[in-house]
Amino acid sequence: MQEIDYETYKYFMDYALSLALKAFEIDEVPVGCIIVKNNSIIIGEGFNSRNKNQNVLSHAEIIAIDQACKNLKSWRLENCDIYTTIEPCAMCAGAILQARVNKLIFGAKNKKFGCAGSVINFLENNNFNHEIKILSGVKERECEDIIKKFFLDLRTKNKSKKTGVMNEINN
């Protein structure tokens, strides 16, 4: 299969970022993910919806993988690449590995939970029977910015709530 150029990676990451924005708009951790077959067709997409669904499995990557498997009528996502705005956690990295995708392309590192190199690397581990190529840092700044804004806004909201409760107690 022919390698794609960096502009194409950025194009697909822009789509994943648009999904992250949808998560942001519903007060979810803004992570977006797409799965691309043969470097051209988006066959799965998702964004975080854990709080909305009250389901720990509602990560962007899991949703996108589920949709891609249904579209292909196969659990094997061969000739597919996965784009996600943030480095996957252990659950998502495990699902990506099990799905047998070719490559993971992600934007920002996940220094607390990242399992594609930041904390541990599940995907380029020759102890498993499948290894996944990793390309990190695609539109990294944009991916970091949306996450940082989300958590800054969340801290501000929480501080405001705490201040409001303290004012009620003191009055």
Secondary structure as UniProt FT lines:
FT   HELIX           6..25
FT   TURN            26..27
FT   STRAND          32..37
FT   TURN            38..40
FT   STRAND          41..47
FT   HELIX           50..53
FT   TURN            56..57
FT   HELIX           60..72
FT   TURN            78..79
FT   STRAND          80..86
FT   HELIX           90..99
FT   STRAND          103..108
FT   TURN            111..113
FT   TURN            117..118
FT   TURN            123..124
FT   TURN            126..127
FT   STRAND          133..136
FT   TURN            138..139
FT   HELIX           140..170
//
